[in-house]
Amino acid sequence: MSSEVVPQPAILSDHGHDHPHQPQVYVLAPARPTGPVTRLFIRVFAKVPAWATPLAVLVCFLGGVSYVVATNPTDADAFSSPTCLIRLTTGFDCPGCGGTRAFWFLLHGNIPAAARSHLLAVFAAPFLVYWYVAWLADTAFKWKLPPLRLTPKAISIFLSAWGIFTIARNLPWAPFNWFFV
């Protein structure tokens, strides 16, 4: 959704005059929907209950679970369908390579094999599950679970570790080739 800048009235001094040292204040406000389709979507989605969004995410997640269980990605190689285009064209593992296999192993309780397929996905999985459960509990049932707060520094460290992991897993010598999938 686009935004528009709305100028606010100038700050007045006690004597009713503009304060000479105060800058003009601007507030970023959402733009008003102008199209009939946009207004229709806003009216329709305003009537959707709050619990419907976490439920829709759960349905999508269960669809992914069904796909992973049905296709067994552990039997596939780089040229099987579906494939990773980066690995297919360059021969290197991309940042997400092995994630589907790690998910399959997690569903079957094989944590060491999941970690070998994608270590950082296995590390992140409990955090993602907790975030979803806390969101669902709050949205659907108004239960307040302790929030999981990540600082920008923690997110930066995780993304840096993911970048280092992506490079290290493509190195062809021990111990890094253990992560090559």
N, C-alpha and C positions, 0 to 999 in steps of 0.2 A: 504494500500500500504506500502511495507517495505521501509526502508531508508538505506542508506549507509553512512559511515563516510568518508569524502573526506579531506585528509590533505591539508592544504594551504601552499604555500611557506613561509619559515621563513622570518621574518621581518628583513630587512637589515638596517644597520646604514648608516650614511652619507658617510662613507668611503668604502662602499661595503662589509663590513664584517657582519657576523651574530651578532645581538645584543645579548650580553651574558645574559641579565636579562629578555628577553622576552620568554615566553613559546611557544611551538608549537601551532598553531591555527588550530582547526578542525571545519568544517562546516558540519552540518547534511543536506544532500541533498537527494531528493527522488531517489529511485533506478530506473534504467531504466527498462521498461517493457521488459521481455525476451520472453514470450510465445506468440504464434500467436493469441490465443483467447484474451489475454489482449490487444494486439495491435489492434485487430479488434474492441473491445469495445471502446478503446480510439478514433479510427477513427470515429466510428459511433456517439458517444456522443459528439464529437467535432463539429458535424454538427447540433446538437439539439439547437434550439433557446433558449435564456436565459429565456424567459417567460414560457417555457414548464414545468419547475420544479415547480414553484408555481401553475400552472394549474393542474399538476398531484396531488399535495397535496390537492388542492381544490376538485378534483374529489374523492379522497379517503375520505376526510372529508364529502362530500355529501353522499357517500356510507354509512358512519357511521350514519349520520343523518337519512337516509332512514331506516336503520336497527332499530335504536332506536324508531323511530316513528311507524314502522310496528309492533314491538314486545311489546311495552308498558311495560317496565321493572318494573313499579310501581305495577303491578299485580302479580309479581313473588315473590317467597320466596327463602330461601337458597337452596332448593332442586330442584328448577326449572332449566331448561336448558336455557341459559348457566348459570353456577354457578361459584362461587368463590371457588377454591379448598381449600384455607386456612380456609375459614368459614365452608365449608362442613366437613373438617377433624378435625378442632380444636374447632369450635363454636365461634371463635373470628373474629371480623371484621379486615380485612387486611388494609393496608394504602390506598388502592384504593376502598374498599367496599363502595358502595353508589354513586360512580362516574357516572355510567350510569344513575341511577335514577336522580341524580342531573342534568345531562345534559338534560334528558327528561323534567324535571320541568323548566329548563332555556328556553328550546325551546318553552314552553307553557307560559312563563312569570311569573311563580310562584316562585319568588325568596326566600320567607321564606321556602317553602317546599324543594327547592333545597339546601338551607343552612342546613336544618335539615338532608338531605341525605349525603351531604359531604361539610362541611363549607369551607375547604381550596380549593376545586375545584372551588367553586363559587367565592372565592377571587381571584384565579389565572386566571379565564376565561377572564376578560377584558384585562389583560396583554398579554395573549396568542393571543387574537384576534388582538390587536394593533400590536404586533410583526409581525403577518402574513400580516396584511394590509400594514405595512411599508415595508416589504420585497417585497410584490407583487407590490406596487407602484414604488419602486426603480428598481426592476428587469424588469418589463413589460413596465413601462411608463417613467422611469428615473425621477420620482417625488421624491424629498427628504423630507420625513417627519422627524420631530425631533426624534432622536434615543432614545430609551428607554434603558438606561444603568443601569445595575445592578452590584453592586460591589460584590466581593466574600463574603464580610461580610453580605450583604443583602440576598444572596443566602443561606448562612449558617444559618441565622436567620430563613428563610422560611423553610429550611429542618429540622431544630431543632423543629420549631413549628409543622411541619407535624408529626415528631416522637412523640412529646408530645401529639398531637391530637390523634394519633393512639393508644397510651396507654390509654389516658383519656377516649376515646369513648368506651373502653372495660370494664371500671369500672362499677360494677353493682349498684351503688347508685347514688342518685340525687346529683348534677345536671348533672352528666356525662352520665347517662343512657338516657338522652334526645337525644344524638348523636348516640345511638346504633341503627343500621338499620337492 
